[in-house]
Structures are given as structure tokens and as C-alpha cells.
Amino acid sequence: MFIDRFAAASGEAICRLPLGDPWEVAEEHFYPWNTIDIVPDSPVRLPLVGYGSLMNRSSARRTLSEQSVSSARPVLVIGARRVYEYVMSPRGRKIYGEQEAEGRFGVLNARSSIDSSDWFNGIQYELDAVDIMALVERESAYDLLPAWTIPWDAKDSAPQIGYFLSCRTETHEGRQVLDSQLLPHPNYHAICEQGCRDVSPDFLTAFHLSTWVREARMIDAAKTLARTPSTTPPASRG
């Protein structure tokens, strides 16, 4: 079964990696990020791993440059957990649509973990200063945290530092932004799944395996998610 094979292969690869604390070699950046601190020189780029709607390149193109999107590559992030717990903003609801079902306004968040067996897959972009400034407007209340990454298709490669978005505050500008009991917004979730599907069927399965909903892996919460209405995903921002 793919899930068993993938989990075993990933675990073996991770155990062989000389992983230390990513904070020892890279700084975190608090929202709103200071672009000059992140990319002080124009040739410098920020390796950012999109793990939600940014995995969908059509969605990413609404914010990032064509150069950044066209050069993006799939990776694994080690020592972090992806979870549906961010409350979709009013602006997001205008884009993705209102949902009558209670609790279905969940957007993805990610948190650092001391457990190297925690991981998720995503798409890594190399961002310049213009990309970063645009992303500040799109991803409100998310800090930038460093983590070890390895290429999706070369899991024996040496780990490299990448960054991921992490919301660590309960409220932002007077509104609640974190709720661990949320379920995925169906249109947003469809955007994420399509981005994974565009990489490969295995990449989509890895998304389900490494995403958490209400304290359970999505792969194990299939019955709950199966009750989410089927929708056609819009080409939109997340």
C-alpha cells in the first residue's frame, strides 16, 4: 500500500539526515515581515514552501512573479506539522464563498515540531523582495519560520533550509484567527488538492497523509470530510 511504503521510506530517509535545530542556522521573521531583513540584497531570494493554496500554481500566480512560479519545485518539510486551524478571513470568504455548514471555514496552518517524524509536502518558491511584499498582504498574521527541506523526488539529498508560514497568535486585528475545531473550507481544500494533483497522484496522497484535521490525520478523517459538499474550485487566492 502506498501509504505504508511512503511512510516507511520517508522515515528511513529522515533518520539518515544530519538534522539539527534550524533556528541555529536561520532566523524566524515575525509578521509583518521586514523585507530588507529577509532579502538585504537584490540577488538574495527567500526559499518559501507553500503548503496550502500556494501549492496550486494558478493560485500562486495571483501573488507571485512568473519567474518564481515557473521555477518552483515540490519538497518535503521536516519537523513541522500542517493542520486545518486558521479561520478564513472575511476577504477569503468573498473569494472562496460563504459556507452554511458550521465550522467549515478552515484554512491551513503549520507549526514547528520537535518530532522529526512530523513532516508535510509542499511547493518551494524562491521569492524576491517584490514577491515577499505581495505575500505580506495575502498571508496576514503568519510568521516565517525556518525548517529543513528535502526535494520530493530526491529524498536522499542533503537537507536545506526553507521557510514556511506559521500563525502563532489567537487573534489578529480584533478577529479570532485560530480554532482547532475547524473543518476545511471545501473550495479552499479543492484548490489545495488540485495543486497536489498537478504534481502527481502520490503527492496528493502525501498531502492527505501529512495534513491534520481536529487532531486526526486527514487520511483517517475521511468519513468526516466525505460529508463536505463537492465543489468546483475557483482560481483564487488563499
C-alpha positions as CSV (number, residue, x, y, z in Angstrom):
1,M,0.0,0.0,0.0
2,F,1.4,3.4,-0.9
3,I,0.8,5.0,2.5
4,D,2.8,2.3,4.3
5,R,5.6,2.4,1.7
6,F,5.8,6.2,1.7
7,A,5.8,6.5,5.5
8,A,8.5,3.8,5.8
9,A,10.6,5.3,3.0
10,S,10.3,8.9,4.4
11,G,11.1,7.7,7.9
12,E,14.2,5.9,6.8
13,A,15.4,9.0,4.8
14,I,14.7,11.4,7.6
15,C,16.6,9.2,10.1
16,R,19.7,9.3,7.8
17,L,19.6,13.2,7.6
18,P,22.0,15.1,9.9
19,L,19.2,17.3,11.2
20,G,19.9,20.0,13.9
21,D,17.8,22.8,15.1
22,P,17.0,25.0,12.1
23,W,16.9,28.1,14.4
24,E,20.7,27.6,14.8
25,V,21.3,28.5,11.2
26,A,18.4,30.7,10.2
27,E,16.2,33.4,11.8
28,E,12.5,33.5,12.2
29,H,10.6,36.6,11.0
30,F,7.5,37.9,12.7
31,Y,4.5,39.3,10.8
32,P,4.6,41.8,9.2
33,W,7.9,40.8,7.8
34,N,10.7,43.3,7.1
35,T,11.7,42.7,3.5
36,I,15.1,44.3,4.0
37,D,15.9,41.9,6.9
38,I,14.9,38.9,4.8
39,V,16.5,39.8,1.4
40,P,19.0,42.6,2.1
41,D,20.5,42.3,-1.4
42,S,18.5,42.1,-4.6
43,P,20.1,38.8,-5.8
44,V,19.1,37.1,-2.5
45,R,15.9,35.1,-2.5
46,L,13.8,33.5,0.2
47,P,13.1,29.8,-0.2
48,L,9.4,29.6,0.9
49,V,7.4,26.4,1.0
50,G,3.7,26.8,0.1
51,Y,1.7,24.1,1.8
52,G,-1.9,25.2,1.2
53,S,-3.4,27.2,-1.7
54,L,0.2,28.2,-2.7
55,M,0.7,24.6,-3.8
56,N,-1.7,25.5,-6.6
57,R,0.3,27.4,-9.2
58,S,-2.7,29.1,-10.6
59,S,-3.4,30.5,-7.2
60,A,0.2,31.4,-6.6
61,R,0.4,33.4,-9.9
62,R,-2.1,35.8,-8.4
63,T,0.5,36.9,-5.9
64,L,4.0,35.8,-7.1
65,S,6.0,36.6,-10.2
66,E,6.0,34.2,-13.2
67,Q,9.7,33.6,-12.6
68,S,9.1,32.4,-9.1
69,V,6.2,30.2,-10.0
70,S,7.8,28.6,-13.1
71,S,10.9,27.6,-11.1
72,A,9.0,26.2,-8.1
73,R,9.7,22.6,-7.1
74,P,8.0,20.0,-4.8
75,V,9.7,19.3,-1.5
76,L,9.2,17.8,2.0
77,V,9.4,19.9,5.1
78,I,10.8,18.0,8.1
79,G,10.0,18.8,11.7
80,A,6.7,20.6,11.2
81,R,3.0,19.7,11.2
82,R,0.3,21.0,8.8
83,V,-3.2,21.5,10.4
84,Y,-6.5,22.9,9.5
85,E,-7.0,25.5,12.2
86,Y,-6.7,29.0,10.7
87,V,-10.0,30.8,10.5
88,M,-10.7,32.1,6.9
89,S,-10.8,35.9,6.8
90,P,-13.8,37.9,5.6
91,R,-11.7,38.7,2.4
92,G,-11.1,35.0,1.9
93,R,-14.8,34.2,2.2
94,K,-15.5,36.7,-0.5
95,I,-13.1,34.8,-2.7
96,Y,-13.9,31.2,-1.8
97,G,-17.6,31.7,-0.9
98,E,-19.6,31.5,2.2
99,Q,-20.5,28.1,3.8
100,E,-23.7,27.5,5.6
101,A,-22.3,24.4,7.4
102,E,-20.9,25.4,10.8
103,G,-17.1,25.1,11.3
104,R,-16.2,24.7,7.6
105,F,-14.1,27.9,7.4
106,G,-10.8,26.1,8.0
107,V,-7.6,27.2,6.2
108,L,-4.2,25.5,6.6
109,N,-1.6,26.5,9.2
110,A,1.7,24.8,10.1
111,R,3.6,24.6,13.3
112,S,7.2,23.7,14.2
113,S,7.6,20.3,15.9
114,I,10.4,18.8,17.9
115,D,9.5,15.5,16.5
116,S,11.4,14.8,13.2
117,S,8.7,12.3,12.3
118,D,6.4,15.2,11.7
119,W,6.6,16.4,8.1
120,F,4.5,17.7,5.2
121,N,4.9,18.2,1.5
122,G,4.7,21.5,-0.4
123,I,5.9,23.6,-3.3
124,Q,9.0,25.6,-2.7
125,Y,9.3,29.1,-4.3
126,E,12.4,31.3,-4.5
127,L,11.0,34.7,-3.6
128,D,12.4,38.2,-4.3
129,A,11.6,41.4,-2.4
130,V,8.6,42.1,-4.6
131,D,7.1,38.7,-4.1
132,I,7.6,39.0,-0.3
133,M,5.9,42.4,-0.1
134,A,2.9,40.9,-2.1
135,L,2.8,37.9,0.2
136,V,2.5,40.1,3.3
137,E,-0.9,41.3,2.0
138,R,-2.1,37.8,1.2
139,E,-0.9,35.9,4.3
140,S,-1.9,38.0,7.3
141,A,-0.8,37.0,10.8
142,Y,1.6,34.3,9.6
143,D,5.2,34.4,10.8
144,L,8.0,33.0,8.7
145,L,9.7,30.0,10.3
146,P,12.8,28.1,9.2
147,A,12.8,24.3,8.7
148,W,14.8,21.6,7.0
149,T,13.6,20.6,3.5
150,I,14.5,17.9,1.1
151,P,13.4,17.5,-2.6
152,W,10.3,15.4,-3.1
153,D,11.9,13.4,-5.9
154,A,15.4,13.0,-4.2
155,K,14.8,12.2,-0.6
156,D,18.4,11.1,-0.1
157,S,19.6,14.7,-0.8
158,A,21.3,16.8,1.8
159,P,18.7,18.9,3.8
160,Q,18.5,22.6,3.0
161,I,16.9,25.5,5.0
162,G,13.5,26.6,3.7
163,Y,10.8,28.8,5.3
164,F,7.1,28.1,5.9
165,L,4.2,30.3,7.1
166,S,3.0,29.8,10.7
167,C,0.3,31.6,12.6
168,R,1.0,31.5,16.3
169,T,-1.4,34.1,17.7
170,E,-5.0,33.5,18.7
171,T,-6.3,36.9,17.4
172,H,-5.2,39.4,14.8
173,E,-6.6,42.9,14.3
174,G,-9.6,42.1,16.6
175,R,-10.6,38.8,15.0
176,Q,-10.1,35.2,16.0
177,V,-7.6,33.5,13.7
178,L,-7.0,30.1,15.2
179,D,-9.6,27.4,16.1
180,S,-8.6,23.7,16.4
181,Q,-12.2,22.5,15.8
182,L,-12.5,23.9,12.2
183,L,-13.1,21.7,9.2
184,P,-11.7,22.6,5.8
185,H,-13.4,25.1,3.6
186,P,-14.4,22.9,0.7
187,N,-13.4,25.4,-2.1
188,Y,-10.1,26.2,-0.5
189,H,-9.5,22.5,0.1
190,A,-10.2,21.7,-3.5
191,I,-7.6,24.3,-4.6
192,C,-5.0,22.6,-2.4
193,E,-5.8,19.2,-3.7
194,Q,-5.7,20.3,-7.3
195,G,-2.2,21.8,-6.8
196,C,-1.0,18.4,-5.4
197,R,-2.8,16.5,-8.2
198,D,-0.9,18.6,-10.7
199,V,2.4,17.2,-9.3
200,S,1.4,13.5,-9.1
201,P,-1.1,11.2,-7.5
202,D,1.5,10.2,-4.9
203,F,2.0,13.9,-4.0
204,L,-1.8,14.2,-3.4
205,T,-1.8,11.1,-1.2
206,A,1.2,12.6,0.8
207,F,-0.9,15.7,1.3
208,H,-3.7,13.6,2.8
209,L,-1.3,11.7,4.9
210,S,0.5,14.8,6.3
211,T,-2.4,17.1,7.0
212,W,-4.3,17.1,10.3
213,V,-7.9,17.9,11.0
214,R,-9.3,18.0,14.5
215,E,-6.4,16.1,16.0
216,A,-6.5,13.4,13.3
217,R,-4.7,12.8,10.1
218,M,-6.8,13.7,7.1
219,I,-6.3,10.2,5.8
220,D,-8.0,8.9,9.0
221,A,-10.7,11.6,9.0
222,A,-12.0,10.6,5.5
223,K,-15.6,9.9,6.8
224,T,-15.9,13.4,8.2
225,L,-14.5,15.0,5.1
226,A,-16.7,12.9,2.8
227,R,-19.6,14.9,4.1
228,T,-18.1,18.1,2.8
229,P,-20.1,19.2,-0.3
230,S,-18.4,18.7,-3.6
231,T,-17.5,22.0,-5.2
232,T,-15.7,23.3,-8.3
233,P,-12.5,25.2,-7.1
234,P,-12.1,28.8,-8.2
235,A,-8.8,30.1,-9.4
236,S,-8.3,32.3,-6.3
237,R,-6.0,33.5,-3.5
238,G,-5.7,31.7,-0.2
